[in-house]
Amino acid sequence: MMRDMPSRTTRRESALSTFLRTRRDRLSPADVGLSPGVGLRRTPGLRREELAALAGISVDYYIRLERGSESRPSAAVVDALARALKLDEHERRHLHDLAAHSQSNRDDLAAKVATGAVSDGISRILTALRPLPAFVTNPLGDLVAWNPSGLGLLPGIQDWPDHERNMTRYAFLHAGARDLYIHWERQVAGLVSALRRLASTEPEAVDLDQLITELVNESPDFARLWQRYDIEYYAQGQVELNHPVVGRITPEYQVMRLDGTDGLTMMTFHAAADSPEWIAFHTLDRSSDPTG
């Protein structure tokens, strides 16, 4: 069944209010040291007046924020709300991003998503990194450039046409991803978070509506994680993989923003010399090189 997606305008106006509501709903009075009171509570989490009191703002002002009729909170108010909502570092950063974007007049701005070829310089870097797997993605998660081991690290994605090679689409709609990621949900949750942040701050991004609609309709798991509205920023770490060619490996990764581009990022995997992962990288580089 086709699920209706909110319009870009609706998402732009409601991103801040939606995030506030979802964070409020997940807190109970006990979480913030309040008594639940007597009688049946109709809200799943904190009441608006409870949150407003904790943040030190008026109830009327908070209601306007959550309804979307007020979209210009000061940095001090954002910090107060973050403390009251017990936001972690990633969520606090996202709340500040939402407040900043809601204050911008974006009616005549259409966010651009880079889809063309990368510069010669980026291509040379990808080549120089071999055998380390590396690929470049745009804000939507589309793969726009890669080296052999980078593409080879994602088994089966090479069988898709270039225009379908998207990290989130692969994670949720390609059967090989379920076998590749040993801790599948933990790994793919970061991809959902990245799309959530993009939809909240850049709702006009080219092809964003189409991708989200496709994933919501075709993957119940994506729809479930999408509704959770979890926020994480993944820049570095490690991932446990069970690769069909090189077996079980735990490479580390680093995500780097490529300044001077339309939001491109490069993800590179690395490992200590002579480690199983280093040997696996060489194997993937050789087996995935189209030139032989």
ChimeraX attribute file (.defattr): number of C-alpha atoms within 10 A of each C-alpha:
attribute: neighborCount
match mode: 1-to-1
recipient: residues
	/A:1	5
	/A:2	9
	/A:3	10
	/A:4	9
	/A:5	13
	/A:6	12
	/A:7	11
	/A:8	17
	/A:9	11
	/A:10	12
	/A:11	19
	/A:12	22
	/A:13	18
	/A:14	22
	/A:15	25
	/A:16	28
	/A:17	22
	/A:18	18
	/A:19	20
	/A:20	19
	/A:21	17
	/A:22	15
	/A:23	19
	/A:24	22
	/A:25	16
	/A:26	12
	/A:27	18
	/A:28	17
	/A:29	15
	/A:30	11
	/A:31	13
	/A:32	15
	/A:33	8
	/A:34	12
	/A:35	10
	/A:36	12
	/A:37	8
	/A:38	6
	/A:39	6
	/A:40	7
	/A:41	11
	/A:42	8
	/A:43	11
	/A:44	11
	/A:45	20
	/A:46	25
	/A:47	16
	/A:48	19
	/A:49	15
	/A:50	17
	/A:51	22
	/A:52	20
	/A:53	13
	/A:54	16
	/A:55	20
	/A:56	13
	/A:57	15
	/A:58	13
	/A:59	16
	/A:60	11
	/A:61	14
	/A:62	23
	/A:63	16
	/A:64	13
	/A:65	20
	/A:66	19
	/A:67	17
	/A:68	19
	/A:69	13
	/A:70	17
	/A:71	22
	/A:72	18
	/A:73	18
	/A:74	13
	/A:75	13
	/A:76	9
	/A:77	15
	/A:78	19
	/A:79	18
	/A:80	17
	/A:81	24
	/A:82	21
	/A:83	14
	/A:84	19
	/A:85	23
	/A:86	16
	/A:87	16
	/A:88	13
	/A:89	13
	/A:90	13
	/A:91	19
	/A:92	19
	/A:93	17
	/A:94	21
	/A:95	23
	/A:96	18
	/A:97	15
	/A:98	24
	/A:99	20
	/A:100	17
	/A:101	19
	/A:102	22
	/A:103	13
	/A:104	11
	/A:105	8
	/A:106	14
	/A:107	9
	/A:108	6
	/A:109	11
	/A:110	12
	/A:111	14
	/A:112	15
	/A:113	20
	/A:114	18
	/A:115	18
	/A:116	9
	/A:117	10
	/A:118	14
	/A:119	10
	/A:120	9
	/A:121	9
	/A:122	16
	/A:123	16
	/A:124	11
	/A:125	12
	/A:126	23
	/A:127	16
	/A:128	11
	/A:129	16
	/A:130	17
	/A:131	23
	/A:132	23
	/A:133	26
	/A:134	27
	/A:135	21
	/A:136	25
	/A:137	22
	/A:138	21
	/A:139	22
	/A:140	25
	/A:141	20
	/A:142	22
	/A:143	22
	/A:144	21
	/A:145	22
	/A:146	21
	/A:147	24
	/A:148	24
	/A:149	26
	/A:150	25
	/A:151	22
	/A:152	24
	/A:153	23
	/A:154	19
	/A:155	18
	/A:156	14
	/A:157	20
	/A:158	12
	/A:159	9
	/A:160	12
	/A:161	8
	/A:162	13
	/A:163	10
	/A:164	13
	/A:165	19
	/A:166	19
	/A:167	18
	/A:168	23
	/A:169	22
	/A:170	22
	/A:171	23
	/A:172	22
	/A:173	16
	/A:174	15
	/A:175	12
	/A:176	17
	/A:177	22
	/A:178	17
	/A:179	15
	/A:180	20
	/A:181	20
	/A:182	18
	/A:183	14
	/A:184	17
	/A:185	15
	/A:186	11
	/A:187	15
	/A:188	20
	/A:189	19
	/A:190	17
	/A:191	21
	/A:192	25
	/A:193	20
	/A:194	20
	/A:195	21
	/A:196	21
	/A:197	21
	/A:198	16
	/A:199	20
	/A:200	24
	/A:201	22
	/A:202	23
	/A:203	24
	/A:204	23
	/A:205	18
	/A:206	17
	/A:207	12
	/A:208	19
	/A:209	16
	/A:210	10
	/A:211	16
	/A:212	22
	/A:213	16
	/A:214	16
	/A:215	18
	/A:216	20
	/A:217	15
	/A:218	16
	/A:219	13
	/A:220	12
	/A:221	12
	/A:222	25
	/A:223	17
	/A:224	11
	/A:225	16
	/A:226	18
	/A:227	12
	/A:228	13
	/A:229	17
	/A:230	19
	/A:231	23
	/A:232	20
	/A:233	15
	/A:234	14
	/A:235	11
	/A:236	14
	/A:237	11
	/A:238	14
	/A:239	17
	/A:240	16
	/A:241	21
	/A:242	17
	/A:243	20
	/A:244	13
	/A:245	13
	/A:246	17
	/A:247	12
	/A:248	17
	/A:249	18
	/A:250	16
	/A:251	22
	/A:252	16
	/A:253	19
	/A:254	15
	/A:255	17
	/A:256	14
	/A:257	14
	/A:258	13
	/A:259	9
	/A:260	7
	/A:261	13
	/A:262	14
	/A:263	15
	/A:264	23
	/A:265	20
	/A:266	20
	/A:267	18
	/A:268	21
	/A:269	26
	/A:270	19
	/A:271	18
	/A:272	11
	/A:273	9
	/A:274	9
	/A:275	12
	/A:276	16
	/A:277	22
	/A:278	19
	/A:279	16
	/A:280	24
	/A:281	27
	/A:282	17
	/A:283	16
	/A:284	22
	/A:285	23
	/A:286	17
	/A:287	14
	/A:288	18
	/A:289	13
	/A:290	8
	/A:291	6
	/A:292	7
